[in-house]
Each structure stands twice: as structure tokens, then as C-alpha cells.
Amino acid sequence: MRKILTVVLSLISLSAMAQKTDTVFLRKLMESKPELFSAVLNHPNKNQIQIMYTQVNRDAQNKPSFKTFSYNLDPHHYFYPASTVKLAAVIFALEKVNRLKSTCLTAQSIMVTDSAFKGQTKVLKDTSASNGLPSVAHYVKKILLTSDNDAFNRLFEFIGRAEINQKLKAYGFNDSRILNRLAIGDAGESTKHSNPVKFYNSSQLVYNQQAQYDPKDYELSLTNLTMGKGYLDSADKLVNKPFSLAGKNAFAINDQQKLMQKLIFPEAFPAKERFKLTADNYKLIYTYMSKYPTESDFPKYDQKEFWPTYAKMLYYGRENISPDPNIRIFNKYGDSYGYIIDNSYFVDFKNGIEYFLTAVVHSNEDGIFNDNKYEYDTVCFPFMKNLGKSIYEVELKRSKKHKPDLSKFKLDYKH
């Protein structure tokens, strides 16, 4: 009887938590600005918008609590998450390094990737690093600064597909899976094979990881897995059939924001639900999530290709402008197949503002995939900018009982 009562109370608690998510506010906010949002609101299915906005409220001890608002949220309606999955890989790779610390492996250890299956490639050096050599820490920097695809693929291979998906479930990200490397046509059997990897401290081998194989498929209950009316195949020939994204990565909006909240505010979650990261890990992630490409020396980027606001879509769109010096945005974005996604924690030090905002929008007017003809500039980027600015305006006007102490997020970007 006691067990039954416990289950009932748990269900009541979960129901109460679910009811805390306001599903009206965001819709009314966008409807109040037809000049900014009417074009996409008139076609909600075509543009596949999903939004989560979470207010952060502090108590007298600066402890955070959350109030969440959503629009059109549906964890089972599939969208291609693109590079947003890379943030999970960053966390899980650093966790694995920590687990293996008895071997003397560190995030700065030299990481040499070999090959053992058809299509796999080796990595022996990295000219963008200060020492010319690859490491987990340097791959983390490249992922967070400019969303480097090869850096993600190397961490994917180090962690292993099985461990990645086991960790997603263990941390409660139940509407997500990570199956594929990115930007190399990784599909089918090749996705299940991970490269062998060796780690060195100077010339001393400290960890040798054999090639891995993961037979599982990680099925999810998803709709919208086929879309459009055609696509270009690997030979750039038009195929007049809907494009299938079955067997691809999935990273639901609710899971993305939950991951960001755990990353930014581990103290707000029970100890067993927190990521197994060190203070140095958090500092590395926070710094490079919020750092501009132009502030980095290793790797060094061409400002014409990667300007300061390049990755900060949920406020700047993709405009090449000077960022507000009082604002830092901790985020991971994605863009592919006509989808633009951004998962962010926003901080304004001057005005004491902080909030989480996660959103996806899609545009593909001709219904053809892989043709590189998507309305990013005319539909997606403006939507992201307008949404981010609108939420910021809400926060500027929102009264708070306790002004947050945001000193934790004032970081040194000169080193």
C-alpha cells in the first residue's frame, strides 16, 4: 500500500510540474507583434516552430528557481537538431576523461585517432592548436566557438555511440538520441563503428581505446520523419520522393533546455542528476560557449568568416554587428536542412538579466532537400533575432524580488 501511495504522490508531483509550463504567454507575445511574427505564425506547421523560454528567479541566497513558458512544444515532432547535439558530446567527453583520471589521462592529453573500418579517417595533428596537436580540450573549444564538425566527430568516436545514448537516458533526456557523425554522410553500418583512439602525455601512452561497435538502433516514437517533395542524392540528382530523416540524430527542445539548465545551474538539481564535471570543466565550457571567435587565438579565425555574433542567433540573428559589451550568451546553435536551432542562456550584467531560451524554426519553400536553397536569411535568422529581442524586452520590464549575482559568469576571455 505504501508503494502504491508513493507512486501516486510521484505522479501528482510530476503532473504539477508539467502544469507549471505556461503555453499561452509566448503565443500572445508573438501575436502582439504581427509586424515581426505574423508571417511565421500564419504557417505554424510549415515553419515547425517550437519554443521554450524559462525565467530565472533568485532567492535571498542567490539560489535559482525556474518558471517555464512554451510554444508549440512537441517532443515527438521530429526536427533535425544539426549541431546542437555537440553540446552533449562536449559534456560526455569531459566526463569520460574524468572517469579515466587514474590512467593520467587529461583533457589536454594528445589525442591520436586511428581508423579500423571503411570510411574512417585518422587524425595525428591539429595545426589550429598552440602545440599543433589534437586533444579533447581543443576539440571542445572548436565545437563551442564555431561548431566544428570534425571536432564533434572525434569526440563522438572517443565517447562511443553506446555510451552517448546510455548517458542521454541516465540524465533523463528521454526524447533524444545521437547516432551519427556530422557532415561526412555517416549512415547505416558505419555509424555503429567507432575509431580506435590513443592518448599520450608527451611521448608516453596513457590510454589505448580499441575500436568500438554498437549494434543498437535507439528507436524513438517520432512523427515528421519524412518531409518535402524531393531531394538531391549524393550525385546531386533530383529524387522526386519525400526526404527521409529516419535513423538520424534527435535532440528535442525540452531535452536541450534541460541539459543547458543542468550545465549552467548544477546546484539547482539533486546531486545524482548533475553532470560529473570538475570546476575546470565548467570553466572551459562556460568560457568557450560565450566567447566570440574573434577573441580566440588558438584556434584563430578569419573575422570575415566568423564574426563576433556569428553563433548568437537568438538575439543577433546572423547579423555582422558589434556585440553589446554588457551581454554574454552561453549557447549552442545548429543549422541544416532548412532548420535553425539555438539553445541559450542569456546574461546581461548591467541590467541583472538572465534567462533560458531555446527555439527551432524551419523554412524550405521549394520542398527540396539537400539543394542548399533554404530561407535562412529571409525567414529563420530574422525570426530568431526577433524572438530573442522580444524576450529580452520582457525581461527588461520584469520586476525581481532579488537581483541576481551574476559574477560566476564574468569570465576571462583574454587567455
N, C-alpha and C positions, 0 to 999 in steps of 0.2 A: 504493500500500500504506500509506503514511504517513497519507493522508487517511482511509482505512478505519479504521486504528488510532485516529486522533483521534476519529472518530465513535463507535467502540466505547467508548473511555475516557469520552467525554462521557455516553453512555447509562448506563454504570456509575455515574458520578458522580451523575447525576440520580436513578437508582434508589436509591442510598444516601441521598440527600437525602429522597426520598419515604418511605423506611423509618424516618426519624427521627421521623415523626409517630406518636405513640402513640395508638392507637384504643381502648384498654381503660380507661385511668385515669378519664376523665370518666364513663363508664358506671358503673364501680364506685363512684365518689364519690357519684353520684346514687342508686344502689341502696342505699347505706349510710344514706341519709336518706329512707326511704319516707314519713315524715310531711310532707316538703317536695315530693318529686318523683314519688311513685307515680302520682298522677292523670295526669300527662303521659306518664310512661314506659309506662304501660299502653296508651297510644294514640299511639305514636310517629308513625304515618302521618297520623293526624288532625291532630295538633299540629305536624307538619312541623318538628320541632326540628333545628337544625344549630348546632354549637358549635365554636369554635376558641379554645384557651387557650394562650398562649405565655409560658413563663418567660424572664426576662432574667437572665443571669449575667454579671458583670463580671470582667475580669482586673485585675491589679495597676495597670494604666494606665487603668482605668475603661472600657475598650473592651467593648461588649456582645456577647454571643452568645446565640442563641435555642434553646430546646427546646420543640417544639410538640406539643400534645395535641388530638385532635379527637373529636367525637361525631356520627355520622350525616352526615358531610360528603359532599355530592354536588353538585359544581359544575353538573351538568346538570339537577338537580331544581329547577324554577323556583319562586321566591317573589318577590312584588312588593317591590322594595327601597325604595319610597317615598322619603323624604328623604335616605337615606344617600348617594344619588348626588351630593348637593350638595357634599360634601367634594371630590370630584374636580373639580367646576366651580370651586370656590374656588382650587384649585391651578392649574388650567389657565388661568384668567383672569389670575392674577398672573404666570404665565409669559408670557402674551401681552403684557401690559403691559411686561414686561422686554425682550421681543424688539423692541418698538416704541420703546424709550427714545430712539432717535435723533430721533424726532419731538417730543421733550419731553413725551410722554405719561407720566403717573404714575398711581399708584393713587388719588391724591387729585384728579385732574383731574375737572372737571364732566362727567358722562356724560349726554348727551341722547339718548333713544331715540325714533325716529320709527316710522312704520308704512308698509307698502308692499304688504300682502297682506290678504285677507279675514280678519277676526277679530283682527288685530294691534292693539295699543294703544300709545299714546305715553306717555313719562314726561319731564316737564320740570322737576319739583321733587320734593323729598323732605323733608317737614316734620319727620321724625324726626332729620335730620342737624343738626349745630350751625349750619351755614350755610344750611340749608333746601334744599340741592341734592344730587342723586344723584352717586355716584362708585363705582368698583369697591371701594375700601376700605370704604365704608359698607355696600355690599351684602354684603361678606364678613362684617362684624360682625353684620348682621341674620340671615344664614344660620346663623352659628355660635352665636349667643345663643339664638334661638328658632325656628330653621328656617323663616325667612320664605320663602314660596313665590314671591312676586313678585321678590324679590331673586335667587333662583336663576334664574328665567325670564330676567331681564335679563342675567345673566352667560352663560347658555346662548346668548342671541342675539348677544352680543359675541364669544364664542369661535367660535361656528358649529358646527353639528352634525357636519360633516365633520372639523373639527379635533379636536373632543372624542373622536370614535371612533378617529381616527388615533393620538391620544396614548394612549388606553387600550391599544391594541395595541403601540405603541412601548415602553411601560413594562411590558409583559408581563402586562397584565390581560386575558387571552385569553378569559375566560368572562363578559365583561361588555359592555354597550352602553348608551349614553344617547341616546334617540331623541326624547323628549317633554319639553315644558314640563309643569309640575305645576299641578293644581287649577283648570285652565281648560278641561278637556275637549279638550286638544290631541291630535288623532288624524288619521290619513290624510295628505292632501297638505299640510295646514297645518304639520305637524311639519318638513317639508323646507324651509320658507321661514323665514329669519331676518331680523329687522328691521334697517333701516339705523340706524347709531349715529354720533354725533359727540361729540368730546371737546374741551373748552375749558380753557385756563388763563386765568382771569379771563374776558375777552371775546374772547380770541384763539383761533381754531380751530387745533388742533394735529393732529387726526387725524379723517378722514372715512371711515367704512366703509360701503360700499354694501350694499344688501340682498343676502343670500346664498341660494343654492339648492343643496341636497344631494340628489341623486337616489338614493343608495344605500339599501339596506334593512338591512344588517348582520345577516344571518342567523346564528343560533346553534343548536347541537344541544341542544334543551331538551325535557324532559318536564314534565308537570303544567301545561300552558298553559291547559287548561280545567278548571274546578273548580266544586263546588257543584251545586245543582239548579235554581237560578234567580237572577234579578237584577232590580233595578228599573232601567228605562230612563231616558232624560233627562226623560221626562214623569212619572216616578215610577209607571209602570205595571209590574206584575209580568210578567216573561217567564219562562215555565217551561222554560228551557233552561240547560244549564251556562254559566257565565260564562267568557268567553274573555279572556285577558290576552296573547294573541299581539300582537306589534307594540308591546309596552311596554318600558320600561327594564328592564335586568337588571344586577345587581351581585352576583356570587357572594361567599359568605362568605370564601373563600380570597383573592379579589382585594381585598376590603375590608380584611382584616387586613394583607395585603402592602402596600397603599397606606399604611396607618397606620404600619407599621414603617419604611417609607422616609421618611415625613414626620417621625417622631419621631427616628429614628436614621439620617440620611443617610450618616453616616460608616461605617456597617456594610455599605454597598453600594458596588460599583465606581462610579467617578466617572461613567461613561457611563449608569448606571442611576438616578442621582439626579435629583430634580426641579430644574429651573433656577430656583431661588428665591434671593432675597437674604436677608441676615441680618434686614433689616426685615420681609420677607415672613414668615419663620419666626416672628418675634416677634409679628406681627399674628395669625397663625393660632393659635399656642400660647396667646396671651392670651385670645382670644375663644372658643376651644374649651373652655377650662377656667373661664372667667369665669361668674359667676351673673348672670342677668338683673337681679337687684336691685342689682348692683354697677355697672350701666351708666347713664350719664346721657344719652348720645346713641348709640343710641335709649334712651328712657326707657320702662319697662314698669310696668304695674299689677301689684303683687305678688299680688293675688287671682287674676290670670290666669296669670302666670308667676312662680311662687315659686322660691326658690334651687335646689332639687333637681329642678325640673320636667323637665329634659332628661337627668338622670343615672340612667337606668333600671337599668343593670347594677350596682346597689348599693342604690339607694333605691327602686326600683320607680317609682311616681309619687306617693309619699307627700309631703305638705307638711310637712317637718320641717327643723330646723336642720341644716345640713351639718357634718360633722366638720371642725374647723379645721385638722387635720393632713393632710387628704386633698384632692387635686385629681384630677379625672377629665377627661381630654382625650378628647372623643368626638364622634361624630355619630350621632344616632338617626333612626329612621323609624317611622311608624305609619300604616297604611292597609290597607283591605280585610281587616281582621282580623289583619294581620301586625304584630308589634312586632319591630324590629331595633335593635341597638345595637352600635357598633364603637368600642372604647375602649382607651385606655392609662391605667392606674391608677397613681397615685403616693401613697404615704404617707411624708411627710418624717420623721415622728417615728420610725417603725419601719424605715425604709430599705427599703420595699417598692415594687416596680414590676412590672407585668405587662400583657400584652395580653389582652383578652377580647372576642370577637365572637360574637354569637348571634342567632338568629331563632326565633320561636315564633308559632304561628297558632292562632286559635280562631274558629269560626263555626258554632255549634251548629245553627242553623236552615238552613244551607246556602244562604242567600240573600245575595247581594252587593249593595252599594250601599244597604242598608236601615239602615245605621248601628247595627245590632244585633250587636255583637261582644263577646266576653267578655274585654275588656281588663282590667277591674278584678278579675275573679274568677280568671282563668287566666293571662293574659300578663304583667301587671305583677308579680304575686306570683312567677311563675317567674323573671323577670329579677332581681328583688331576691334571691331565694333562691340563685340561681346565683352572682351577684356576691358575696354574703356568704360562700358556701361556698368559693369560690376564694380570697377574702381570708383566710379561716381557714387554708387550706392554706399560703398564703404567710407567714402569721404564724409557723407552725411550721417552715417550710423553712429549713434552715441554708445559709448562703452563705459561700464562702471569702473573698470580698471584698465589703464593704459598699459599695453604690453611692454615688457622689457625685451627688446629685440637684439641685444648685444651679442647673443650667441651667433647671430648671422652676419655680424660685421667681420668680414674676413680680409686677410692679406692677399691681394691679387698681384703683388709685385714679385713673388717668388714661386 
